[in-house]
Amino acid sequence: MKRTHIKNLSEKKGEEVLIKVWVDVRRDQGKMAFFDFRDASGKIQGIVFGKPEVLEIAKTLRPEWVVAVTGVIQERNDKSAKEYIAKFEETGIQEKFIKDVEIEITGFDILNRAETPAFEITESTQNINEDVRLKNRYLDLRTERMHNNLVMRHKVAKLLRDELDTQDFLEIETPILGRATPEGARDYVVPSRLTPNHFYALPQSPQQFKQLLMSAGTERYFQFARCMRDEDLRGDRQPEFTQLDLEMSFASEEEIMELNEKLLIKVVTDLYPEKRIQEIPFPRITYADAMEKYGNDRPDIREDKDDENLLAFCWVVDFPFFEKTAESDDPQATGEWTFTHNPFSLSKPEFIEDLKNKTNIENIIAAQYDICLNGYEIGGGSVRAHDPEVLKSILGILGHSDEGVESDFGHMLRAFASGTPPHAGIAWGFDRLMMVLQNEATIREVIAFPKNGEGRCPLMEAPSLVSDTQLNELFISLKEIKKGSE
Ligand code: ASP
């Protein structure tokens, strides 16, 4: 017999079926046994009644065992079945726990037994020690809430891919092994075996490659890109995270903002119909006003902070291009000035002469736009400096010497001198967006296998020591760690 998924069982009334499931719960009642069974598509009640040989096996089954169950699908008409049917008729939404039918069990085949799990799978796991959850992530992800987070993350990504595809964007992968870049965070570095004493850096974002794709005539690029930044961690930060990264040739600031606004609205209306967007078009707030009114540059403009279905998007615009290095926490900033967002940005048109002449630096406004949602920055981007002379001048303001510019940015300058169209782009923090949409408190809840608050993976136990053979191949010798210097 072919397997039927639980979500399709309502259509099988009176039929004999085979389901392949996890035992969620078992309840014994004298000569009967009741089960809740679970597969990736849903849950259903099972009942053993009047079959002593089946009951005998039923009583040996424990939660999280994997079983193949044969049985006949029967209509249910108890109180919870009636409530389920009424809700389904009213909303059209099929709940995961199918209650209009149940399976009257005729046989079991045990596919795998399970040791007693580290925690109960049927409960919400938010209150369990997070390292225990992460160490047993495969169990944690079996819970309905975590499974649903993965399902919705997939659906949002798919909707965005499909939508961008219809607008002629190409999804293009860019390298993970790259070169250290000046994007404001510390790089993760990877030693090279073939070029000893040299290091790759993991990308902080695909910024340079996506701009090079504009030089390459791609015109419209996007990517669900992994980014790695060696920063101190918080609830909405991870050492590696996912961006929806995009770049467009010949696009103005206005076009990028309009495109992104439409994408976000479509995600909400198609996939989160229960949620309300506070204001469309999304309000725009200048950086100066945000700082004055809200004291930060990711304002939470919600009218009602108790409403978990309210989404208050806003754009923050008119950022200063540069700030004094002394005021910055950028570990790579060495000169007098550093950039506030992105060294590859352009200024607003009225400041381009200032950029070229390196004048009026503190007042130059960048053509930079951030998108915020309920107090989180969920994306940011800019119009780029595609004129090599302007980029050189910006790098000069940032304190790079002529030789430094050549060695670190020569490839960008040569590409820009080869006929590169004006271009602009943006990247969304996809995990943060999903965190807010799923009403979760941290981005770890919407990532399948995140690191813990110390940047460690308790499941695989990473980072870990490596063998002397590996170190020797890389010409690396380890230093002793002095107490207090860890
Ligand atoms: N690369 C930028 C970032 O990661 C986003 C962008 O300007 O496109 O913040």
Residues whose N, C-alpha, C, O or C-beta is under 5 A from the ligand:
A	BS01	LIG	Q204 S205 Q207 L246 N342 G380 G381 S382 G425 I426 A427
